């Protein structure tokens, strides 16, 4: 989309000013945007505002969704390694089983949100990977859990993370395992500037029509390290409907290429309207 808009803008030159096109790497690990900022992105390439966009399966094809203020959650990507004592599968009494410990831990972690977070607040604790052993007749030495933790509020995030630490400690001790928690690079809540959001939504309405813009839209518990850029500059981040398709990260997810010209037209329209 951005390349398409770049080609169009370079050919038509229907704007008066400078537009920066940012191709951001490392979004999934929360490292790309901070690295670019630390490398002097906005000092070397000054801007008044920043704008971002993401396709979203399940939203109507080609419709833009805008949300003021908190739009996406902060993420914490953690690993928990449990170390037990390996043994032959026929002699479990000689082992300290990290699989059983890890299974109990997965279930215990589910109580953090269900029994500690108000239904009026938002938090997610997902265990997306459980890696242990490779043979059915061996009790493995270690088990590795990979977690994705999402929060919108700083105090709630602190509580959730402390609960993960304390539950992990108690579960490991109960089963006789040792444990190590490896905390990844923390994300940030993505906060859209209201004025920029209103303006971008109005540009989208003018180009695509009122029926193609949803505003205000609901926020998401997904995360995006574009949030770090919005800490430095005003701007907004919107969703573009991918249509009725499998969700991103699903093995059958397919990016709907028919939205490419729609996204490119949005970028071009923002540029021409802002720099007219």
The 8 nearest C-alpha neighbors of each residue, nearest first, counted from 0:
[[1, 263, 3, 259, 262, 2, 4, 260],
 [0, 2, 4, 3, 263, 5, 266, 20],
 [3, 1, 5, 4, 0, 6, 263, 7],
 [4, 2, 0, 6, 1, 5, 263, 7],
 [3, 5, 263, 1, 7, 2, 267, 6],
 [6, 4, 2, 8, 3, 7, 9, 1],
 [7, 5, 9, 3, 4, 8, 2, 10],
 [6, 8, 4, 10, 5, 9, 11, 3],
 [7, 9, 5, 11, 12, 10, 6, 4],
 [10, 8, 6, 7, 12, 11, 5, 4],
 [9, 11, 7, 8, 12, 6, 5, 13],
 [12, 10, 8, 13, 9, 7, 14, 6],
 [13, 11, 8, 9, 14, 10, 15, 7],
 [14, 12, 11, 271, 8, 15, 275, 274],
 [15, 13, 271, 275, 274, 12, 16, 270],
 [16, 14, 274, 275, 13, 17, 12, 271],
 [15, 17, 274, 14, 18, 275, 273, 270],
 [16, 18, 19, 15, 274, 14, 46, 270],
 [17, 19, 20, 16, 270, 46, 274, 14],
 [20, 18, 21, 17, 44, 46, 45, 49],
 [21, 19, 22, 18, 1, 5, 2, 23],
 [22, 20, 23, 19, 1, 49, 40, 51],
 [23, 21, 20, 24, 1, 2, 19, 31],
 [22, 24, 21, 31, 32, 25, 26, 35],
 [25, 23, 31, 26, 22, 32, 30, 27],
 [24, 26, 31, 30, 27, 28, 29, 23],
 [27, 25, 29, 28, 31, 224, 24, 223],
 [26, 28, 25, 29, 223, 224, 30, 222],
 [27, 29, 30, 26, 25, 184, 31, 76],
 [30, 28, 224, 26, 27, 186, 31, 25],
 [31, 29, 28, 25, 33, 32, 34, 26],
 [32, 30, 25, 24, 34, 26, 33, 29],
 [31, 33, 35, 34, 224, 30, 225, 36],
 [34, 32, 36, 35, 31, 30, 37, 227],
 [35, 33, 37, 31, 32, 36, 30, 38],
 [34, 36, 38, 32, 37, 33, 40, 31],
 [35, 37, 40, 33, 39, 38, 34, 32],
 [38, 36, 34, 39, 35, 33, 40, 32],
 [37, 39, 35, 36, 40, 34, 33, 41],
 [40, 38, 42, 36, 37, 41, 43, 35],
 [41, 39, 36, 43, 35, 42, 44, 38],
 [40, 42, 45, 44, 43, 39, 46, 36],
 [43, 41, 39, 44, 45, 40, 36, 46],
 [42, 44, 40, 41, 39, 45, 38, 46],
 [43, 45, 41, 42, 40, 46, 19, 39],
 [46, 44, 41, 42, 43, 47, 40, 19],
 [47, 45, 48, 44, 41, 49, 19, 232],
 [48, 46, 232, 45, 49, 233, 234, 41],
 [47, 49, 233, 234, 232, 46, 50, 195],
 [50, 48, 234, 233, 232, 235, 51, 229],
 [51, 49, 235, 234, 236, 48, 52, 237],
 [50, 52, 236, 235, 237, 49, 53, 225],
 [51, 53, 237, 236, 238, 54, 239, 50],
 [54, 52, 238, 239, 55, 237, 51, 236],
 [53, 55, 239, 241, 238, 240, 56, 52],
 [54, 56, 240, 241, 239, 58, 238, 53],
 [57, 55, 241, 246, 244, 58, 242, 240],
 [56, 58, 243, 242, 244, 55, 59, 241],
 [57, 59, 240, 242, 56, 55, 241, 60],
 [60, 58, 242, 240, 62, 61, 57, 241],
 [59, 61, 242, 240, 241, 62, 58, 243],
 [60, 62, 240, 258, 239, 59, 63, 241],
 [63, 61, 211, 240, 239, 212, 60, 59],
 [62, 64, 239, 212, 238, 213, 211, 240],
 [63, 65, 213, 238, 216, 237, 212, 214],
 [66, 64, 237, 214, 216, 215, 213, 200],
 [65, 67, 216, 215, 70, 217, 214, 218],
 [68, 66, 193, 191, 196, 192, 69, 70],
 [67, 69, 191, 190, 192, 70, 193, 66],
 [70, 68, 190, 189, 71, 191, 67, 188],
 [69, 71, 218, 189, 190, 66, 219, 68],
 [72, 70, 219, 189, 222, 220, 221, 188],
 [73, 71, 188, 220, 151, 222, 150, 149],
 [72, 74, 187, 188, 186, 150, 149, 222],
 [75, 73, 149, 186, 148, 222, 185, 72],
 [74, 76, 185, 148, 147, 77, 186, 183],
 [77, 75, 147, 183, 146, 74, 148, 182],
 [78, 76, 182, 146, 183, 181, 145, 75],
 [77, 79, 145, 181, 144, 180, 146, 80],
 [80, 78, 180, 144, 179, 143, 181, 145],
 [81, 79, 143, 179, 178, 142, 144, 78],
 [80, 82, 178, 142, 141, 177, 97, 176],
 [83, 81, 141, 177, 176, 140, 178, 97],
 [84, 82, 95, 176, 97, 140, 96, 141],
 [85, 83, 95, 94, 140, 96, 86, 82],
 [84, 86, 140, 139, 138, 94, 83, 95],
 [87, 85, 94, 138, 137, 93, 88, 91],
 [86, 88, 137, 89, 90, 138, 136, 91],
 [87, 89, 136, 137, 90, 138, 91, 86],
 [88, 90, 87, 91, 136, 137, 86, 92],
 [89, 91, 92, 87, 88, 93, 86, 94],
 [92, 90, 94, 93, 88, 89, 86, 87],
 [91, 93, 90, 94, 95, 86, 89, 96],
 [94, 92, 91, 90, 86, 95, 84, 85],
 [95, 93, 84, 91, 86, 85, 92, 96],
 [94, 96, 84, 83, 97, 175, 176, 85],
 [95, 97, 98, 83, 99, 94, 138, 100],
 [96, 98, 100, 83, 99, 142, 101, 141],
 [99, 97, 101, 100, 96, 102, 142, 131],
 [100, 98, 102, 101, 97, 96, 103, 174],
 [101, 99, 97, 103, 98, 102, 174, 104],
 [100, 102, 104, 98, 103, 99, 97, 105],
 [103, 101, 99, 105, 104, 100, 98, 106],
 [102, 104, 100, 106, 101, 105, 107, 99],
 [103, 105, 101, 107, 102, 106, 108, 170],
 [106, 104, 102, 108, 103, 107, 101, 109],
 [105, 107, 103, 104, 109, 108, 102, 110],
 [108, 106, 104, 109, 105, 110, 103, 166],
 [107, 109, 105, 110, 106, 111, 104, 163],
 [110, 108, 107, 106, 111, 112, 113, 105],
 [109, 111, 113, 114, 108, 112, 107, 115],
 [112, 110, 115, 109, 108, 114, 113, 159],
 [111, 113, 116, 115, 110, 114, 109, 122],
 [112, 114, 110, 111, 115, 116, 109, 117],
 [115, 113, 110, 112, 111, 116, 117, 109],
 [116, 114, 111, 112, 113, 117, 110, 159],
 [117, 115, 112, 114, 113, 118, 120, 111],
 [116, 118, 119, 120, 115, 121, 114, 112],
 [119, 117, 120, 116, 121, 113, 112, 115],
 [120, 118, 117, 121, 116, 122, 112, 115],
 [121, 119, 117, 118, 116, 122, 151, 155],
 [120, 122, 150, 151, 119, 123, 118, 116],
 [121, 123, 150, 149, 112, 120, 124, 151],
 [122, 124, 149, 148, 125, 150, 112, 121],
 [123, 125, 148, 147, 149, 126, 122, 109],
 [126, 124, 147, 146, 127, 123, 148, 109],
 [127, 125, 146, 145, 128, 147, 144, 124],
 [126, 128, 145, 125, 146, 129, 147, 144],
 [127, 129, 145, 144, 126, 130, 146, 143],
 [128, 130, 144, 143, 131, 145, 142, 127],
 [131, 129, 143, 142, 128, 144, 132, 141],
 [130, 132, 142, 141, 143, 139, 129, 98],
 [131, 133, 139, 134, 130, 138, 137, 142],
 [132, 134, 131, 135, 137, 139, 130, 136],
 [135, 133, 136, 137, 132, 138, 139, 88],
 [136, 134, 137, 133, 88, 138, 132, 139],
 [135, 137, 88, 134, 87, 138, 89, 86],
 [138, 136, 88, 87, 134, 135, 139, 86],
 [137, 139, 85, 86, 88, 87, 96, 140],
 [140, 138, 85, 132, 141, 137, 131, 96],
 [139, 141, 85, 84, 83, 82, 138, 97],
 [142, 140, 82, 81, 139, 97, 83, 131],
 [141, 143, 131, 81, 97, 130, 80, 98],
 [142, 144, 80, 130, 129, 79, 81, 131],
 [145, 143, 129, 79, 128, 78, 80, 146],
 [144, 146, 78, 128, 126, 127, 77, 79],
 [147, 145, 126, 77, 125, 76, 127, 78],
 [146, 148, 76, 125, 75, 124, 126, 77],
 [149, 147, 124, 75, 74, 123, 146, 125],
 [150, 148, 74, 123, 122, 73, 72, 220],
 [151, 149, 122, 72, 73, 156, 152, 121],
 [150, 152, 72, 188, 73, 121, 153, 149],
 [151, 153, 155, 154, 150, 156, 188, 121],
 [154, 152, 156, 155, 157, 151, 150, 158],
 [155, 153, 157, 156, 152, 158, 159, 151],
 [154, 156, 158, 152, 157, 153, 159, 150],
 [155, 157, 153, 159, 154, 158, 150, 152],
 [158, 156, 154, 160, 155, 159, 161, 153],
 [157, 159, 155, 161, 156, 160, 162, 154],
 [160, 158, 162, 156, 161, 157, 155, 163],
 [159, 161, 163, 157, 162, 158, 156, 164],
 [160, 162, 164, 158, 163, 159, 157, 165],
 [163, 161, 159, 165, 164, 160, 166, 158],
 [164, 162, 160, 166, 161, 165, 167, 159],
 [163, 165, 161, 167, 162, 166, 168, 160],
 [164, 166, 168, 162, 167, 163, 161, 169],
 [167, 165, 169, 163, 168, 164, 162, 170],
 [166, 168, 170, 164, 165, 169, 163, 171],
 [167, 169, 165, 171, 166, 170, 172, 164],
 [170, 168, 172, 166, 171, 167, 173, 165],
 [169, 171, 173, 167, 172, 168, 166, 104],
 [172, 170, 176, 168, 174, 173, 169, 175],
 [171, 173, 175, 169, 174, 170, 176, 168],
 [172, 174, 170, 171, 175, 169, 176, 100],
 [173, 175, 171, 172, 176, 100, 170, 95],
 [176, 174, 172, 173, 171, 95, 177, 83],
 [177, 175, 171, 83, 82, 174, 172, 81],
 [176, 178, 82, 81, 171, 83, 175, 179],
 [179, 177, 81, 80, 82, 176, 171, 180],
 [178, 180, 80, 79, 181, 81, 177, 78],
 [179, 181, 79, 78, 182, 80, 178, 77],
 [182, 180, 78, 77, 79, 183, 179, 80],
 [181, 183, 77, 180, 78, 76, 184, 75],
 [184, 182, 76, 77, 185, 75, 181, 78],
 [183, 185, 186, 29, 182, 75, 76, 28],
 [186, 184, 75, 183, 74, 187, 29, 76],
 [185, 187, 74, 73, 29, 75, 224, 184],
 [188, 186, 73, 226, 189, 227, 185, 74],
 [187, 189, 73, 72, 71, 190, 151, 226],
 [188, 190, 226, 71, 70, 69, 187, 72],
 [191, 189, 69, 68, 70, 188, 192, 226],
 [192, 190, 68, 235, 67, 193, 234, 69],
 [191, 193, 195, 234, 194, 233, 68, 235],
 [194, 192, 67, 196, 195, 191, 197, 68],
 [195, 193, 197, 196, 192, 198, 234, 67],
 [196, 194, 198, 234, 197, 192, 193, 235],
 [195, 197, 193, 199, 235, 194, 198, 192],
 [198, 196, 194, 200, 195, 199, 193, 201],
 [197, 199, 195, 201, 196, 200, 194, 202],
 [200, 198, 202, 196, 201, 197, 195, 203],
 [201, 199, 203, 197, 202, 198, 196, 204],
 [202, 200, 204, 198, 203, 199, 205, 197],
 [203, 201, 199, 205, 204, 200, 198, 206],
 [202, 204, 200, 206, 201, 205, 207, 199],
 [205, 203, 208, 209, 201, 207, 202, 206],
 [204, 206, 202, 203, 208, 207, 201, 209],
 [207, 205, 203, 204, 208, 202, 268, 265],
 [206, 208, 204, 203, 205, 211, 209, 212],
 [209, 207, 204, 210, 211, 205, 206, 212],
 [208, 210, 204, 211, 212, 207, 205, 213],
 [211, 209, 208, 212, 213, 204, 207, 62],
 [212, 210, 62, 209, 208, 207, 63, 213],
 [211, 213, 63, 209, 210, 62, 64, 204],
 [214, 212, 64, 216, 215, 63, 65, 211],
 [215, 213, 216, 65, 64, 212, 66, 200],
 [214, 216, 66, 65, 213, 217, 67, 64],
 [217, 215, 214, 66, 65, 64, 213, 218],
 [216, 218, 66, 215, 219, 70, 65, 64],
 [219, 217, 70, 71, 66, 216, 69, 220],
 [220, 218, 71, 221, 70, 72, 217, 222],
 [221, 219, 72, 71, 149, 222, 218, 150],
 [220, 222, 219, 71, 72, 223, 149, 74],
 [223, 221, 72, 71, 73, 74, 220, 224],
 [224, 222, 225, 226, 26, 189, 71, 221],
 [223, 225, 226, 29, 26, 227, 32, 186],
 [224, 226, 228, 227, 223, 32, 229, 189],
 [227, 225, 189, 224, 229, 228, 187, 223],
 [226, 228, 230, 225, 229, 224, 32, 33],
 [229, 227, 225, 231, 230, 226, 232, 32],
 [230, 228, 232, 226, 231, 227, 233, 234],
 [229, 231, 227, 228, 232, 226, 233, 190],
 [230, 232, 228, 229, 227, 233, 41, 36],
 [233, 231, 229, 48, 230, 228, 234, 49],
 [234, 232, 48, 192, 229, 49, 195, 231],
 [235, 233, 49, 48, 195, 50, 192, 191],
 [234, 236, 191, 50, 196, 192, 195, 51],
 [237, 235, 51, 52, 50, 191, 238, 234],
 [238, 236, 52, 65, 64, 51, 53, 235],
 [237, 239, 64, 53, 54, 52, 63, 55],
 [240, 238, 54, 63, 62, 55, 61, 53],
 [239, 241, 58, 60, 59, 61, 55, 62],
 [240, 242, 56, 60, 55, 54, 255, 58],
 [243, 241, 60, 59, 58, 240, 57, 56],
 [242, 244, 57, 56, 241, 58, 59, 245],
 [243, 245, 56, 242, 57, 246, 252, 241],
 [244, 246, 252, 249, 251, 56, 247, 243],
 [247, 245, 56, 249, 252, 248, 244, 57],
 [246, 248, 249, 252, 245, 56, 55, 253],
 [249, 247, 250, 246, 252, 251, 245, 253],
 [248, 250, 252, 247, 251, 246, 245, 253],
 [251, 249, 252, 248, 247, 245, 253, 246],
 [252, 250, 249, 245, 253, 248, 246, 244],
 [251, 253, 245, 249, 250, 247, 246, 254],
 [254, 252, 255, 251, 244, 245, 247, 246],
 [253, 255, 256, 252, 241, 54, 56, 244],
 [254, 256, 257, 241, 258, 253, 242, 259],
 [255, 257, 258, 259, 254, 260, 253, 241],
 [258, 256, 255, 259, 260, 261, 61, 241],
 [257, 259, 261, 256, 260, 61, 255, 262],
 [258, 260, 0, 262, 261, 256, 257, 263],
 [261, 259, 263, 262, 258, 264, 0, 257],
 [262, 260, 258, 264, 259, 263, 265, 61],
 [261, 263, 265, 259, 0, 264, 260, 258],
 [262, 264, 0, 4, 260, 266, 265, 261],
 [263, 265, 267, 261, 262, 266, 260, 268],
 [266, 264, 262, 268, 263, 267, 269, 261],
 [267, 265, 263, 269, 268, 264, 4, 270],
 [266, 268, 264, 270, 4, 265, 269, 271],
 [267, 269, 265, 271, 270, 266, 272, 264],
 [270, 268, 266, 272, 267, 271, 273, 265],
 [269, 271, 267, 273, 268, 272, 274, 266],
 [270, 272, 14, 268, 274, 275, 269, 273],
 [271, 273, 269, 275, 270, 274, 268, 202],
 [274, 272, 270, 271, 275, 269, 14, 268],
 [275, 273, 15, 14, 271, 272, 16, 270],
 [274, 14, 272, 271, 15, 273, 13, 270]]
